[in-house]
Amino acid sequence: MQMNRFRKCLSPARTLVLTATVGMAFAANRSNDAAPPQIQTGSEQAPPDTSFDLPALVLTSRDEGSSGDIEKLVATAEAAQDPLGRVDALLLAANWVLSRQVEAASTKALLMLSDPLDPAGEGRPLVVAFDRAEAFLDRVENALEEIQNPEDFPQQQLNNLAGRLANLRAFGTAQRAFLLANDESEGWVSPRRAASRLAPLLEVDDAQISAAAGLWQAALASRRDDPERALAALDLALSDPLDGTLPYAVFARWLRCRLIALRGGHIAAIALLVQLDRRIETWFSDRDHAANASRATALIQMQVLQMWHDRLDASTETEERAWCVSQVANLKKERFAGEATGLLRLHNAIPILPMMKKADPPTSNDSGNPDGGEPKVDETKTDEAKADDTDEPNTPPDPDGQ
């Protein structure tokens, strides 16, 4: 039986905990008077239909709302008499591009709603955004090199600017490697190299930055078909997030569940997602954000059910395949049939890095909201992940102060 096969991935104690929910649901389905929905194509079952209308907010780019802010920052840089003020504004402009202009594409990719994009086709706007951010960072680097008497400036400010330059280059390289396929441009590096450049950011004192770096690093490892390395970089699925690490910590937990399924632990992944869905409400202070996070959890569960269904033998494991089909149908009906179909989004693909005193970030739409407002998640560790994972919470303070 498939369920027995996947128990090998878990310790005996955790097997009982992780499979209880799924096992009872499977048994209940078998004893149900009504037979589970069957999708037939010839003699075999077709994969479950997991298609549905995607929430508009997930598909809508924030480019329109951030372009004006970026232009204001560029104008501020051009008018600045102070070289450090000019550099500060350019760094914030690059940060704004990497945080907001690529956020929609980042959310979709991390929710597995899109594959890596063709740089010459659908991914062209991303190429333009990354190139623009890189141009800002090149100007920053040149400006810092041209400072003839660095001793005339506060060392703390110089350190802030140089550190932000390095960190934004690391984040931008990682985003580009993850979101674009077969990008042969000068700014692209391999996922492995891009992931290694994020390593220093995992050790910073700012929990939000380290959480975002951990998410992108694990995402890059997943692109390399290296689930073990990716899992090693992620917190346990049921661990409560640290203050301020949302929404990155929640996206990381969804990624962990998918990776557990990819290495064969479909039952464990489903059980984790069921329990994660129950905890999410306590992580968000905003009901809408909690609801959107819960729906996104259901979406990941549907994806895992699809993966499991497709790996089951069509001739000998028909009962398990039928169960997967019925569960996907139930989730679609229960979670995506009404008007509320929003999914949690990143809001900022990467954090807005701490600035030098003089430069203030743009004020328009600066609060974070995944679906019109910003997702606030509190990640903390829970007992569940202790079997398949290593417990090291990576959660910084919430951008909204939650």
RAPECOR-V318961 format. One record per backbone hydrogen bond with DSSP energy under -0.5 kcal/mol. CO is the residue of the C=O (numbers start at 1). NH is the residue of the N-H. Records with the same first field share a line. If there is no record, write none. Layout:
# RAPECOR-V318961
CO->NH, NH
This chain:
# RAPECOR-V318961
1->5
2->6
3->7
4->7, 8
5->8
6->9
7->10
11->15
12->16
13->17
14->18
15->19
16->20
17->21
19->23
20->24
21->25
22->26
23->27
24->28
25->29
26->30
27->31
28->32
29->32
38->40
39->46
41->44
44->41
48->50
55->58, 59
56->60
59->61
62->66
63->66, 67
64->68
66->70
67->71
68->72
69->73
70->74
71->75
72->76
73->77
74->78
75->79
76->80
81->83
82->86
83->87
84->88
85->89
86->90
87->91
88->92
89->93
90->94
91->95
92->96
93->97
94->98
95->99
96->100, 101
97->101, 102
99->349
100->62, 103, 104
102->106
103->107
104->108
105->109
106->110
107->111
108->113, 114
109->112
117->181
118->121, 123
121->124
123->127
124->128
125->129
126->130
127->131
128->132
129->133
130->134
131->135
132->136
133->137
134->138
135->139
136->140
137->141
138->142
139->143
140->144
141->145
142->146
144->147
146->148
149->152
150->153
154->158
155->159
156->160
157->161
158->162
159->163
160->164
161->165
162->166
163->167
164->168
165->169
166->170
167->171
168->172
169->173
170->174
171->175
172->176
173->177
174->178
175->179
176->180
179->117
181->119
182->184
185->188
190->194
191->195
192->196
193->197
194->198
195->198, 199
196->199
198->201, 202
199->202
200->203
201->204
205->207
206->210
207->211, 396
208->212
209->213
210->214
211->215
212->216
213->217
214->218
215->219
216->220
217->221
218->222
219->223
220->224
221->224, 226
222->225
226->230
227->231
228->232
229->233
230->233
231->234
236->239
239->381
240->380, 381
242->245, 379
245->248, 249
246->399
247->250, 251
248->252
249->253
250->254
251->255
252->256
253->257
254->258
255->259
256->260
257->261
258->262
259->263
260->265
261->264
264->266
265->269
266->270
267->271
268->272
269->273
270->274
271->275
272->276
273->277
274->278
275->279
276->280
277->281
279->282, 283
280->283, 284
285->287
286->290
287->291
288->292
289->293
290->294
291->295
292->296, 344
293->297
294->298
295->299
296->300
297->301
298->302
299->303
300->304
301->305
302->306
303->307
304->308
305->309
306->310
307->311
308->311, 312
309->312
313->317
317->321
318->322
319->323
320->324
321->325
322->326
323->327
324->328
325->329
326->330
327->331
328->332
329->333
330->334
331->335, 336
332->336
339->341
346->348
351->353
356->359
358->360
363->366
367->369
368->374
369->372, 374
373->369, 371, 372
375->377
377->246, 379
378->241, 380
379->241
381->239
382->385
383->386
384->387
385->389
390->392
397->244
398->401
